[in-house]
Amino acid sequence: MISRETKAISSAVVAVLSWSTVATAFKIALRYLTHFELLLVADCTALFIFMIIISFHNKWKLIAKLSPKQWGYFALLGLLNPVAYYLVLFKSYNLLPAQVAQPINYMWPIVLTVLLALFTHCHIPRLKYVGLIISLAGVAFISLGTSTFGNMHISIQGLLLAALSAVLWAIYWMITNKHKNKIDATLSLFMCFMFGTVYLVAGALFCGIHALSFKGIVSGVYVGCFEMGVSFIAFEYALCKTSNPALVNQLCYLSPFLSLFFIAVVLGETIVVTTYIGLALIVIGILFNQYCVKTKIVK
């Protein structure tokens, strides 16, 4: 019989492998779809997956128990994720090489540290600035290295959008983490993506979309499954089942490095050595702040 811990680690590995492929999937999908069309297809796919999970666990009755205030909360949260976050993220991938957009987006834990200090009065110990500087140095290595040594065009707009995506995800994490013990995680995702679908369909009706090709739909469905749907469910399951959540979280740091392999092999991007150095610095800075420095909350 498979142990509870084995199931947890297996689920975490599924999530990590899924997230490792999505940077490549974004670039492929954007060959056939605009960033808005990609989000529309992916969002509808993820919503369908969440509906299946809710039906399987018989959680529809939880929706009926939501208060009007909670409905309003999800209506606003759905604007943030999936709508704003993924529109910004996909546009940044449209403008940047995957090996640049992916690591910069991965800086969200560093951004989160700053936001917590600004909005929740968390004092940032001086040592945490070391982690911030290390990660920012990593961004500089990636941005300058791919342009100088890789002869790739680096869009300033793309860099700003990639950085903005990290800010948006940090805000989303900060909001949902505050309510994580009050609302079922799967239900929360379903409600966000339900409202996201409403907004995106309304946008499509108002602005119009092109006729979607078969390749575009397939690539969008893949993104919806393995960036938004299956990966989130698998990771949440791993956290619920494991007795060692720190290990599950640490496995996620394999994802950006594995992602470079798929970017090189499938997309054919030549991975510049400064990308490896920069990504390593970003992860080192994040790990340093998470495990080497404790944050004190000032009341």
N, C-alpha and C positions, 0 to 999 in steps of 0.2 A: 504493500500500500504506500502511495506517495505521501510523504510527510507534508505538514502544513508549511514548513519553511521552504521545502523544495518547490512547492507550488508558488510561493511568494517570489522566490528568486527567478523561477522560470517566467513568471509574468513580467517581472522587471526586465528580464533579458528581451522579451518580446517588445516591450515598450522602447527599450534602448535601440534595438535593431530597427524598429519602425522609424524612430526619429533620425536614425543615421542615414536613411535613404531619402528623406523628404527634401533636403536642400537640392539634391539632384532632380527629384520629381518636380519641384517648383520650376526649375529652369526648363525642363522638358515641356511641362504644361504651358508655360508662357510662350512657347513657340506657336501654339495653336489658339490660345485664349488671351484676352486682355486680363489684367489683374482683377478687374471687377467680375468678369465672366468666370474666372477660375474660382473666386471666392463663392460665387453663387452656386456652382456645381458642387464644390467641396462642402459647403455649408449644408446643402440639402442632403448630401450623402451622410454626413455626420449626424444630422437630425434623425434620419431614418435608423441609424445604428442605435442612437440613444432611445428611440421609441421601442426598438426590439428589446433592449436591455430592461427598460422599465416594464414592458409587458411580461418578460420572463420572470422578473422578480415581483410582479404584481404591485407596482408602486403607483399606479394611476390614482389610487385613492388619496395619496399624499398631495396631489395637485389640488384636489377639492378642499383640502384643509388650509391652503395658502390664504393669507389675509390680503385685502386690497393693497395694504402697504407693501407686502412682499411682491405682489404682482408689479407694482410700480418700481420696486427695487430691481427686478429682473428686466423690466422694460428698459431701464437706463443702463443696466449692466450689459445687456445684449448689444447696445450701441458701441460699448467699449470693446467687448469680445463676444462674437467674432468680427463685427463690422469694421470698427476703426483699426484695431490691431492688425488684422490680416490684410486689409486694403493697403495699409502702410508697409507691412512686411513684404507682400507680393510685389508692390511697386519698387521697393528697394532691390529685390532680386531681379527685377526687369532691367534695372539700371546698372547693376554691379555684377562682377564675377561671383559665382557661388562661394568661392573660397574667401571672399571679403565679407559678403553680406551675412553669412552664417555665424562667424565668430563674433562680429559686432553685436548682432542680436542676442548672442549668448551672454552678453555683459549685464543682463537684467538684474542678477543678484547684487552687483556693485551699485547699480542705480537704486535698487531697493534700500540699501544701507543709507543713502543720502535722503531718500524720500521719508524713511522712518524718522530720521533726525529732524526733518523739517516739519512733519505733520503729527508725529506722536511723541515728540520731545525726548527721543532716544539720544543720549549723549554719545558721540562718536569718540572712542578712545584714540589717542594719538597714533597708536600702533595700527589702527584700521586705515589710517591715511597711507600707510605703507602698502597695504593691499590694493587700495584705490590707485595709487601711482603705478604699481606693478601692472595692473590690468590695463590702465590707460596707455602704458608703454607698449603693451601687446597690441592694442588697437593701432598705435602709430606704426609699429613694425609691419603690420598687415597692410595698412593703407598705403604707406610709402614704399614698402618692399615690392608689392605686386606691380606698382607703377614703374619703379626704377629698374628692378631686376627682371620682372616678368613682361615688361613692355605692354601692359594692359591699361586700357583707359579706365580711370577711376573717376566716376561721377561724384561731384561734391554733393549734388542733390541726393544721390543714392546713399552716400555716407550719412547724411543728415537724417534721411528716412529710416535707415537701419538703426541709427542711434535712437530715433523717436520710437521705433517698435520696441526697443528694450525698455524705454520709459513707460510706454503703454502697458506692456506686460507686467512690469513691476507694480504699477498702479492697480491693475486687475488682481494680482496676487495679494496685494495688501488689503484690498476690499474683501475678497472672498475668504481670506484667511481669518478675518475678523468674525465671519459668520459661519465658519466651517463646522462648528459643533451644533449649530441651530438648524441647518438645512442639509438634507441628504445630497451627497456629492453628485451622483448621477442625475438626480432631479434638477439640481442647480445647472448642470451642463445642458440638460434638455431645455429648460426654460430660457436660458441665454440664447441657445441656437434657434429655438422657436421664434423668439422675437427677432433675432438676426435674420432669419428667413423672411419674415414679414417685411422688414426694412429693405432687404435686398431685392425681393420680388417687386416691391413698390418702386424701387429705384430702376429696375429693369423695365417696368411698364412705362415709367415716366421718361427715361432716357433711351430705352431701346437697347437691344444687343444684336450681335451678328448671328447668322446661322451657325450653330455649333457643329464642328466636324466630329466624326466618330473618335478620332485620336484625341481631340480636345476633351470630349466627355470622359473617355477612359482615364486620361491623365488626371482630370479633375476629381473623378471618383476615387482614384488611388490616394490623392492628397487628402480627401475627406476621410478616407478609411484610416490611413496610417499616420497622418499628422494630427487629426482632430478626434477621431472616433476610437478606433481599437487601442491606440497608444495610451490615451487618457484613461480608458477603462482598465486596461492591463496594469498601468502604473498605480492607479487607485486601489485595485485589488491587491497588488503586491504590498502596499503600505498597510492595508487592513489585516493581511494575513501574517506578515513578518513579525518576529520578535526583535528584529534588529533594523529599525527604519533607517538608521544612519548608513548601513551598508547598501540598502536599496537606493538611497539618495546618491551615494557615491558612485554607483554604477552608471548614473546619468552622465557623469563626466567622461565616460568612454565615447559617448555619442558624437561629439564634435570631431574627435580624432578619426573615428570610423567613417564619418561623413566625408572627410577629405579623400579617403580611398575611393568611395563611390563617385565623387566629383571628378577625380582623375581618370578612373577607368571608364565610366559611362559617358561623362560629358567631354572628356578629353582635355580638360584644363590642365596645364602644366603647373603643378603645385610648387610655388616658390618657397625656398627654404625659410624666408622671413615669415611666411604664413604659419609654418610649424612653430617657429620661435614665438610669434605673436600669440597664437592660440595657447601655447604652453604657458605664457606669461599671464594671459587672461584667467586661465583655470587656476594657476598658482595663486594669483591675487584673490580669487574667490575663496579657495580653500583656506588660505591664510586667515582671511577675515572670519570665516565660518568656524574654524576649529582652533585657531591660535589666539583669538582675541574675544573677550566677552564684552557685550554691550550692556551698559547700565541705563535703566530708564529713569529719567528725571521727572518728578511729579511737581 
